[in-house]
Amino acid sequence: MQNDLALYVPQPQDGWFYVKMMSDPATMAYNAPWFPPDGCIPAPEAEWQRLQTSWIGKEPERFYAFLRRKSDGAFVGDVNYHYDPKHDRHEMGIVIYAPERGKGYGKEGLRLLLERAFQADGIPLLHNDFEPTRKAACSIHKAAGFRHTGTVDGILQLELTREEYLRKG
């Protein structure tokens, strides 16, 4: 699946995919500790509206895009980053729609996000954190060059700087 994905900045009419993903218990299961019982985002339609006004077109402070398969134009997930002034760093996220998992889209989507953040937008550092049970997520992050910087309340902290990314590439 290498190179079968592209970043796609969604238009307002594309919100159906965001709502579908955020309402899918299999996709959102990782999020259950924060949104019990199944991790699904409450009122995803309203969240989509907020995302449109607060995130789209706000680079380099915030970036949001769908992952779109080139071969057929289907959306398979989303990626994002945003500046967190409390920690003086950019936090990132990647979600692959559950039916599309296991096809290499996480690895490719992360590569595209890193390219966008570090090469196009000049972000100095990306941070992501997740539970140690999310072994696939940890594996693709480490393969992309992220390093473990600590564990806080049982949550793994991973970071990659622009310099580390450029040196690796």
C-alpha positions in Angstrom: 0.0 0.0 0.0 3.1 2.3 0.0 2.2 5.5 -1.8 -1.5 4.7 -2.2 -2.5 7.4 0.2 -2.6 11.2 0.0 -3.5 13.9 2.6 -6.8 15.4 1.7 -8.0 18.6 3.5 -11.7 17.9 3.8 -14.4 20.2 2.6 -17.6 20.8 4.7 -19.6 18.2 2.7 -17.0 15.5 3.6 -18.1 15.5 7.2 -20.0 12.3 6.8 -16.7 10.4 7.0 -15.7 12.1 10.2 -19.1 11.4 11.7 -18.9 7.8 10.6 -15.4 7.3 12.1 -16.1 9.1 15.4 -19.4 7.1 15.8 -17.8 3.7 15.1 -17.1 1.7 18.3 -14.4 -0.5 16.6 -12.6 2.6 15.4 -12.8 4.5 18.6 -12.2 1.7 21.1 -8.8 3.2 22.0 -10.6 6.3 23.2 -12.9 4.5 25.7 -11.0 5.6 28.8 -11.8 9.2 28.0 -15.3 8.7 26.4 -16.9 5.6 28.1 -18.2 3.2 27.3 -17.1 2.7 23.7 -14.8 5.7 22.9 -17.2 7.3 20.4 -17.2 11.1 20.3 -20.5 12.5 21.6 -22.3 14.7 19.0 -19.8 14.1 16.2 -21.8 16.4 13.8 -21.2 19.4 16.2 -17.6 18.4 16.6 -17.2 18.4 12.8 -18.6 21.9 12.6 -16.1 23.0 15.3 -13.3 21.3 13.5 -14.1 23.1 10.3 -13.8 26.5 11.9 -11.0 25.9 14.4 -8.7 23.5 12.5 -9.0 23.7 8.7 -6.7 26.2 7.2 -5.0 27.0 10.5 -1.5 25.7 9.7 1.1 25.6 11.2 -0.6 26.0 14.6 -3.2 23.3 13.7 -3.4 20.8 10.8 -6.2 18.3 10.0 -6.6 16.1 7.0 -8.2 12.9 5.9 -6.1 10.0 4.5 -7.5 9.3 1.1 -6.7 6.3 -1.0 -5.4 7.3 -4.4 -6.6 4.2 -6.3 -10.4 4.8 -5.6 -10.6 8.1 -3.7 -11.9 6.4 -0.5 -11.2 7.9 2.9 -9.4 5.5 5.2 -8.6 7.6 8.3 -7.4 11.0 9.5 -4.3 12.8 10.8 -3.7 16.0 12.7 -1.4 18.0 14.8 -1.9 21.1 17.0 0.3 23.3 19.1 0.0 22.8 22.9 1.2 25.9 24.6 1.1 24.2 28.1 3.9 21.8 27.0 5.4 24.0 24.2 5.1 21.3 21.6 2.9 20.0 18.8 0.6 17.0 19.7 -0.3 14.7 16.9 -2.9 12.1 16.2 -3.7 9.4 13.6 -6.8 7.3 13.3 -7.4 4.6 10.8 -11.0 3.6 10.2 -11.4 0.1 11.7 -12.4 -1.7 8.4 -9.2 -0.3 6.8 -6.7 -1.4 9.5 -4.1 -4.0 8.8 -3.4 -2.7 5.3 -0.3 -0.5 6.1 -2.3 2.8 6.1 -1.1 3.7 9.7 2.5 3.6 8.6 1.9 5.4 5.4 -0.4 8.0 7.0 2.2 8.7 9.7 4.8 9.2 7.0 2.6 11.7 5.2 1.9 13.6 8.4 5.6 13.8 9.3 6.4 15.0 5.8 3.7 17.7 6.1 4.6 18.8 9.6 8.4 18.8 9.3 9.0 19.6 5.6 6.0 21.8 4.6 5.2 23.5 7.9 8.5 23.4 9.7 7.2 22.1 13.0 10.1 21.6 15.4 8.7 18.6 17.3 5.8 16.2 17.3 4.6 14.3 20.4 2.1 11.5 20.7 1.1 9.3 23.6 -0.9 6.2 24.1 -1.4 3.2 26.2 1.3 0.4 26.1 -1.4 -2.1 25.0 -1.5 -0.3 21.6 1.5 -2.2 20.3 0.8 -1.6 16.6 0.7 2.2 17.1 3.9 2.1 19.2 5.6 0.0 16.5 4.8 2.3 13.6 5.8 5.4 15.6 9.2 3.8 16.6 9.8 2.6 13.0 9.2 6.3 11.9 11.9 7.4 14.3 9.9 8.4 17.4 11.7 7.8 20.7 10.2 6.9 24.0 10.7 10.0 26.3 8.9 8.6 29.4 5.7 7.2 30.8 3.2 9.3 32.7 0.4 7.6 34.6 1.0 4.5 32.5 0.8 6.3 29.2 3.8 6.1 26.8 5.2 9.4 25.7 6.9 9.4 22.2 8.6 12.3 20.4 10.3 13.1 17.2 12.1 16.3 16.3 12.4 17.9 12.9 16.2 17.4 13.1 15.9 13.7 13.9 13.4 13.3 11.0 15.5 15.1 8.5 18.7 13.3 9.6 16.9 9.9 9.2 15.4 10.7 5.8 
